[in-house]
Amino acid sequence: MKKNRLVYYESIPDELARLGLTQTQAAKLLGITKSTMSHNIKADNNSFHWQIYGLAHYLESQHHAHVK
């Protein structure tokens, strides 16, 4: 884990697995192609980590809203 990041998880693929999503499913939710998803994962830039962070929080809030 890189200490200079504001989003802390081992990798985007690990975070997607934790969420139970494939890269294809995540790409669809983010409105990008699977190819763009792969490129963004390889580029490892902060803005894409924030997108995944936001997606994770959105999905978790949706889950909690349905559990109540």
Steps between C-alpha positions, in 0.01 A plus 500: 500500500633841405507736798474815285147412386184636653305187404628195685459153357747265338383540140199587291444135399508403872247772583272389216523140624411619852193669351410184306540673163680399186696762312234487229221568751695785661574652159130496415412668832765766436385557142830396341610214279681192632803615298498839673459323834808286430699805390404694813596210726841473333550880514439489878410869522344668802187618320401146406558383856253770609247372246528149642481638855181687408353193331575290809333751732200533270450123480547458874248778574250334265551168677448657844188685380344166398601324822322744736 
